[in-house]
Amino acid sequence: MPPTDVTSLIRTELPRLAGSLRKVGELILEDPASVTHASAAELGRRTGTSQATVTRFCRAIGLDSYQHLLIELAQERGRGEVSDWGSAEIGPDISPDDDLERVVQVVGSADLRAVQQTIDRIDLDAMERAAQAVARARRIDIYGVGGSGAVAQETETRLFRIGCSVRGWTEVHAAATSAALLTPADVAIGISHSGATRETIEPFELAKSRGATTVAITSDPRSPLAKAGGIRLISTSTETIFPGRTGSIGGRHSVLVLIDCLYVRVAQLSYQRASSSLALTDHITPQHAVKSRRTR
C-alpha cells in the first residue's frame, strides 16, 4: 500500500480509471462503510459491472485482492475516518444550498484530516535523506508552477534564510536553464500535487540527468514526478466535491507540513550556518514593523 488511506488512494487513482473501473471507485467513495459488508460479486452487481471488474479495480489501484481492499477499508473505519466522512452529517459533498456552518465543518475537517494523514505517514527515512542532501548541497533548485509555484517560493524563502544557496523556479524555460547547469553536488526539488505537471517534470528530469539528487514532493506516489524522484515525500489531500475546489488548500497545507519538517531538519544538520544566518537577519523584520500610535 502507498502511504495513504485507501479512500485517499482511490481519489488519487480515479482520474486515471475509465469505464467500469471508474464506476467501482465512485461507488466505494460514495459509501465506503457499506462496501465493507459486501462481497465482490455484490459490489459488481451494484455498479452494473462484474466480480472480475471489481478484482481488476483492486489491482489497478495497487491492492493484491478484494480482500485486501476490505481490510484497508475496515482499518480506516476503525480509525474513525470512514464513518465520519460517510455520514449524512459531515460528508465530502458541498451543495449550493448548504449553510455556512456546514461549509466550514466540511472544509475545515477535510483540511485538518489531510494534514494529520500526511504527518502520520511521513517516510522518515526519505525525509532524512532529503534533509541530508539539502544540507550539504552546493546549490538547490526548486521547481513548481501554479499553486505549487507558491509553495516553491515559500520553500526558497525558508531555506535561503538559513544560509542555503537556493532558488525557486516557476517558469519552465528558466527552470530548464538552471537544471542544465546542475551537478552531482546539487539538489533539485520538484513540487506538484498531481505529479503530472509537464512544466515541473521537464526541468526535474533534466536535473536528474545531470546527476543532481532529486526530491519529488507530490500526493501521487505513482505519478511521473514521483517516478523521476530519487527521494519521494508524499502528501495527502482530502478533496470536497464542489466546483473549483480540486487541489484544495488543505492539500497545500499538507505539502507545507513536509516542507516545514524538511526545513527544521536541514537547520539542525547545518546548525552553525543556520544559526549564524538567522542571527544576521533577525533584525530586518522588526525594523520594518509599523509602530502603533497610542491615542489618549
N, C-alpha and C positions, 0 to 999 in steps of 0.2 A: 504494500500500500504506500502511495505517496504520502508525505507528512501532512495530511489534512483529513477532516471528517469526510465520510463517504458522500454526504449530500453536497458538500462544497466541491468535492471531486466531480460529481455528476454535473453540477452547474458549470464547471470549467470545461468539461468534455462535451457538453451538449451542443455547442455551436458546430463541432466537427462531425456530429452524427446526423444522419438523414433518414427519412422514411420511417420504417417500423422501429428502428433502434431509437430514434428520437422520441417516438410515442412512448416507449417504455420508460425512458428517462423522465419525461414530462409527468407521467402518472406517478412515478416514485416521488418526485419533488412535490407534487400536489398533495399527497397524503402519505408520507413515509411511515407513519405509525401503523397504518392498516396493512402495509406491504409485509411487515414483519410476521403477520399471521397468514400470509397467502403462499401457496405453492407456486412454483414456476409455471405450471400449466394454468393455474387460476389467473396469474398475472398476465399471461399470454392472452387469455380469453378477455380479460378486462380491457386490454389495449387493442383488441382486434388483431392480434398477431399470433404467435405460437410459442410453445415452450422452448423450441430451438432458438427462436429470436431472442427470448429473454436470456438464454445462456450466452448467445453471441454478444448481447449488450454488456453482460458482466465482463466478458473478456475484452471488449472494446474499451472499457474504462480501466482496465488493468487488474481486474479481480480474477481469481482462479475459477470460481464457480458461483452459482446462485446461492449456495450455502454460505459462501464467503460474504456475499452481499448481505444476507440476513444477519450474520454475526456482526458485521460492521454497523448495520442499522440498529441492532439491539444494543450494542455498546454505546452508540451515540445517544440513543434514547435513555439509556441508564445514566448518562451524564446530565440528563435533564434538558438536552438541547433540542432533540427532535420533537418531544412532546410540547415544549413551549412554542416552537415555530410551526407546528402543525395544528395548533389550536385555533378556534374561531376568534378568540380574544385578541391575540397578537400574532399575526402571521406575516409572511413576506409581501403580501399584496397591499397596495395603497390605491384606493379608488378616488375619483374626483369628488365624491360626496363625503369622504371621511373628514371628521373634525380635526382640529389642530392637535388635540391631546393624543389621538391615535397616531397621527403623523409623527409626533415627537417620540412616542413609545416605539413605533416600528423602526424608524430611522436610528434612534439612539441605541436601541437593542442590537440592531444589525451591526452598527459601527463598533460598539463595545465588544460584541461577540467576535468580530473579525480580528480585533487587536488581541483579545485573550487567546484565540486559537493560534495566532501567529507566535505569541510568547510560549505557549505550551509545546509548540512543535519546532522551535528553533533547533537547527542542527548545530550543536555546539562545536563539533569538530570542524565543520565548514566555516563557521564564524571565526574560530581561532585561526584557521589557515588564511582566511581573508584578511584578518587583522594583522597577522604576522607579515603578510606580503605588502600590505599598505604601509605599515610602519617602517619597513626598510626600503621602500620603493624610491628610485631616483626621481620618477615622475608618475603622476596618476591622472589618467583620463577618465571622465565620467560622461556617458552618452545617454540621452533621453530627450524625447520630444513631447509636446502637449503637456498633459498633466504630469507625466514622468519627467519632463524637462524642468518643471518647478522643483521636483524632488532632487534632480541632479544639481540644480543651483544651490539648494539648501545643503546638500552634501558637500559641495565645494566650499561653501562658507564655513561649515564646521571644521573640515579638515585643514583648510587654509589657516584658520585661527590657531591651530596647534602646531604650525610650522611645516605642514606638508606642502610639497610642490604639486599643486592640483589645479585642474581646470575642468569645469563643466561645459560640455558642448551640446547645444540644442539645434544646431544647423548641420545638415548631413555633409555638405562639402567641406566645411571647416573641421568637422569631426573626422572625416576620412583623411584629410591632410595631416591632422595631428596623429592619427592612428598609424599612418605610413611612416612616421618618424620615431615610433616607439622601438624599444629594445627589450631583451630578456630581463633587464633590470627594472622594467616598468610594470605598472598595473593598469588594466582597463576595466572599468565597472560599467556594465550595461543595465539600465533600468527600464523595464517595460511590463506593465500589468498583464498584458496578453502574452508577452514574449514573442510576438509575431510582427512587430513593427519594423518594417524594412529599413527606415532611416536610422534605427538603433542597431539592428543586426549587422548592416553592412560595415560600419566602422569597427564594430565589436569583433567580427570575424577577421577583418584586416589586422587588427591589433594582435589577435591570436596568431595569425600567420607570421607576424613579426617577432614572435616569441614572448610577448608580454603575458603576464599572469592575468587570466580573465575571470571576473567575478560577475555572475549573472544574478540579478535580483528581479524575480517575477513571481506571479501567482500560479503559473502553469509549469509544473516540473517536466512536462513532455514537449514544451514549446521549442522552436528553433533557437531562441536565445539561450534557454537552459541547456540544450544540447551542445551549444558552442562554448558554454562556460566551463572552465576547468574547476571552478568552485561555484556552487549554487546555493543561494539563500532564497527560500520560498516563503512568500507572504500568503495571507488568506484574505479573501474578500467575500462578504456575505451581501448579496445584492437584494434590493427590493424591486418588485416588479411594478415599475411605474415609468412612463415615457421619459427618456432623457437621463435616467439615473443608473445607467450601466457604468461600471468603473467608478463606484461611489467613493466619496471622500473617506469612508471607513477603510476601504482598500488602501487608500493613500496613507492613512494613519498607520496601517499595518506595516507598510514599507518604511515609514519614518521610524517605527519602533526598531526595525532591523538596522537602519542607518544609525540610530542613536546608540544601540549596543555596539555596533562596529566602531563608532567614533570614540566611545568611552574606552573600549579595549585598546584601540590604537594609542590613545592618550596614556594609558597605563604602560604599554610596551615602549613608548618613547617619552617616558615621564620627564626626563631632564629637558628635552627640547620643547615638549608641550608646556611645561611649567614656565620656562623662560619666555616662550611666545605669548602666553596668556598674561604674564607679568608686564610685558612691554606694551600690551594693547588694552589692558583693563581700564585705563583712564579715559579711553576715547568715548565710550558711550555716555558716561556721566557728564563729560564736558559738553555734550550736545543735548543734554536734557534741558527743557524749558522749565525754569523755576516758577512755581505758582505764586501768584500775588495774593497776599492776605488782605482781606478787607476789614476795616474797623467797624 
